Amino acid sequence: MAFNQIDTLTISPTAGIFGGGAVLKSGTGTVVLSGTNNTYAGGTTINGGILTATNSGALPGFASAGRVSVASGATVAVSLSGWSQANIGLLEASASIPSGAYLGLDTSGGKRHLFQRDHHRWQRRRGRTGESRREHSLPHRLEHFTPAAH
């Protein structure tokens, strides 16, 4: 299933996205996967824009090496109200997130905290000034964003 969005599209099928195919996100817009039973087997590739998974059930295979791939300049975002700290750590460790790609942490207040991969470290991006702070990893920093208790 391919999404080439320039705006925002929310996908929340009751039955989930299933089958042997993959999800491919391109374009500058946002695709929000909010279903809880997605079981597609082909992996998830984000070549442009933002793909947001509101819960871990929306992004099948997130804990398997290489099943989620994010291109430089693109973003995979997760909702802290639907992801446990452990699952965010698994996504960080398993996904192919090269230098220049982003991981977004969305709070319940609608704010997104962006972290950009810089080789083996993360740079937290703030505001429009491009101000950044280097982080070695994400999981030990998540308590500052009040994730859901799962």
C-alpha positions, 0 to 999 in steps of 0.5 A: 500500500503506497501513500504519497501525501502532501497533506494529512491522512489518517488510516484507522481500519477496523479490520486493520491493514493485512496481507503480504504487502508493504506500506510505503510512505512518500511525499511531504505530508503525514500519514497516521496509522491508528488501527490496532490490528495491522498485520501486513507482512512486507514492512514499512518504508518511509521515504518522505514526510511523516508516518505516525503510529498511534500505538504499537499495533499500528506498526507491525514488525517494529521490533524485528530488524529492518522491518521499519526503514526511514530515509534521511529527512523523513520521520517515524513518529509514535504516540507516547499514549499508545507506546510503552517505553520498552516498545519505543526502545525496540523500535529505535534498536530495530528500525533502519534509521540512518543519519539525518532521519527523525524519530518523533515522540508525540505527547498527549497535548499534541506536541511532537518532540523530534530527535534526529539521528546523527551517526550513533547519537540523537540530536533533539531538535527544538523550535524553528532555530534549529537548536539541538542537544546531543543525546546518546540514546532515547529510552533513558530520556523518555521519563521527561515526556510522561509516556503511558504506563503499559 
